């Protein structure tokens, strides 16, 4: 009988697109009570199928929090997760529009709708065009209808984030309790 080799959490996270920088960190490694509270809150909201946001300044653990939620989904809940930078969402969809593409725009969108958990990082780094807004609304609306959790990460906070993400997505976030603003200082200088 062949021996079945299970993949590690790091391997599963890497396959889901999570940045390698964050794949070996565990929630028990955290150094901040604020971070631990944010992780538990977002994890609970993802289990409910909510649309969530993790907001705050650079380097305070937003992406790490989301990747740990992905690890929980993949390893503990046995669910599929996907991580993508916001700009990469649009690049993939635009590539599908090219004549040489074997992927349709609908198939490209489905790549972001189909995983149980979707993390969209660097939300503030995009063009905010009408096309981008329609695509994001479409992806998040379809996921919301299917009760598939979505985590949006942004360095914007408050009104600026609400203006960028739009009223439709903000309204879907109100169905849960998943907007977390992290206020810790950047941890990057400590690495």
Long-range contacts (C-beta under 8 A, 24 or more apart in sequence): 9-71, 9-74, 9-75, 12-71, 12-74, 12-75, 13-67, 13-70, 13-71, 13-74, 16-70, 16-74, 16-80, 16-81, 16-82, 16-83, 16-115, 17-82, 17-83, 17-84, 18-67, 18-70, 18-81, 18-83, 18-119, 19-63, 19-67, 19-83, 22-63, 22-64, 22-67, 23-67, 23-71, 25-64, 25-67, 25-68, 26-68, 26-71, 27-68, 30-61, 31-187, 32-61, 32-184, 34-182, 34-183, 34-184, 35-60, 35-61, 35-64, 35-65, 35-182, 35-184, 38-65, 38-180, 38-182, 39-65, 39-68, 39-69, 41-177, 41-178, 41-180, 42-66, 42-69, 42-151, 42-178, 42-180, 43-68, 43-69, 43-72, 45-149, 45-176, 45-177, 45-178, 46-72, 46-73, 46-117, 46-149, 46-151, 46-178, 47-77, 47-149, 48-149, 48-176, 49-146, 49-147, 49-148, 49-149, 50-149, 50-173, 50-175, 50-176, 50-177, 50-178, 51-140, 51-143, 51-144, 51-149, 51-150, 51-152, 51-169, 51-172, 51-173, 51-175, 51-176, 51-178, 52-149, 52-150, 52-151, 52-152, 52-173, 52-176, 52-178, 52-179, 52-180, 53-151, 53-152, 53-153, 53-154, 53-161, 53-165, 53-173, 53-178, 53-179, 53-180, 54-151, 54-152, 54-153, 54-154, 54-180, 54-182, 55-153, 55-154, 55-155, 55-156, 55-157, 55-158, 55-161, 55-179, 55-180, 55-181, 55-182, 56-155, 56-157, 56-181, 56-182, 56-183, 56-184, 57-155, 57-182, 57-186, 58-155, 58-186, 58-188, 59-185, 59-186, 59-187, 59-188, 59-189, 60-182, 60-183, 60-184, 60-185, 60-186, 60-187, 61-182, 61-184, 61-187, 62-121, 62-153, 62-182, 63-121, 63-153, 65-180, 65-182, 66-119, 66-121, 66-151, 66-153, 67-119, 69-117, 69-119, 69-151, 70-117, 70-119, 73-116, 73-117, 73-149, 77-116, 79-115, 79-116, 79-117, 80-114, 80-115, 80-116, 80-117, 81-115, 81-116, 81-117, 81-118, 81-119, 82-111, 82-112, 82-115, 82-117, 82-118, 82-119, 83-119, 83-121, 84-112, 84-118, 84-119, 84-120, 84-121, 85-120, 85-121, 85-122, 85-125, 86-120, 86-121, 86-122, 86-123, 86-124, 86-125, 86-126, 86-136, 87-122, 87-125, 87-126, 89-120, 89-135, 89-136, 89-139, 90-126, 90-127, 90-131, 90-132, 90-135, 93-135, 109-135, 109-138, 109-139, 109-142, 112-139, 112-143, 113-139, 113-142, 113-143, 113-146, 113-148, 115-148, 116-148, 116-149, 117-148, 117-149, 117-150, 117-151, 118-143, 118-148, 118-149, 118-150, 118-151, 119-150, 119-151, 119-153, 120-150, 120-151, 120-152, 120-153, 121-153, 122-153, 122-154, 122-155, 123-152, 123-153, 123-154, 123-156, 123-161, 123-164, 123-165, 124-154, 124-155, 124-156, 124-161, 124-164, 128-164, 133-166, 136-165, 136-166, 136-169, 137-166, 137-168, 137-169, 140-168, 140-169, 140-172, 141-168, 141-172, 144-172, 144-175, 151-178, 157-181
